[in-house]
Amino acid sequence: MNRSILGLAATVLLTLTVQTGFAAGLVHVPATPQAAASASLIARADRALRDYVAACSTGNEEAVARIVTSDALLEYALEEPGTYLTVEAAALSANRSVNAEPTGTGAHISNLSIFPTSDSNTVFIHYTTGSGVRSPAELPDSEHLALLEMRGDRIFKMRMLGANAGNLSALEGSVVTRAIASSRVNAHH
C-alpha cells in the first residue's frame, strides 16, 4: 500500500514539474521516482539555463552575473578526450569595455530534456538553441549536451559535453570570446 501512495505522490510531483515548465517552454523529464524526487532541482535548472542562454545571446552581462555563482566555471570539451576549455565566471563580465554590443534578438531553448543524477545538485541537460528570427546570415539551431551543477537557484558549473570548443555555436563563441578578451585586458592592468 505504501508503494502505491509513493508512486502516486511521485506522479503528481512529476506532473507539477512538467506543467511548471510549460510557462517557459516544454521540458522533457523522465517519468521516474528519481526525477520526481528532484522536481525542485529540475525546475531551478530549467529556469537558470533558459535565463543564461537568453542573457548570453543578448549580451546582458548583469543578468549573467545574477544567474551564475561568483565562482562558476563553464567548461567546453576540446578535441583531446578529457580536456576542456574552462571559463571562470569572473571573466564573463570583468571588463564591460571589451565586450561587443549586445546581439539584439535573444536565443531561445527548445527540445529541453533534463535528467537528474545521483548528485542532489547536478542534472544532465540536452537542448537545442535557436532564434525566433531568421536571417540569411544566421547560423542554424545548435544542439547541446551538458552536465549542469546548481548552487541554489544559480549555475555553479556547466560542462558542455556535446561539441568541442573548436565547433562552438555562435552563442557559446560569443561568451568564450568575451571572456578571453576580458581576461587578456585584465592581465595587462
Salt bridges, closest charged atoms under 4 A:
ASP46 OD1 - ARG50 NE 2.51
GLU61 OE1 - ARG96 NH1 3.39
GLU62 OE2 - ARG96 NH2 3.53
ASP71 OD1 - ARG151 NH1 2.89
GLU75 OE1 - LYS157 NZ 3.97
GLU75 OE1 - ARG159 NE 2.52
GLU138 OE2 - ARG134 NH1 3.63
ASP141 OD1 - ARG134 NH2 2.21
GLU143 OE2 - HIS126 NE2 2.55
GLU172 OE2 - HIS144 ND1 3.02
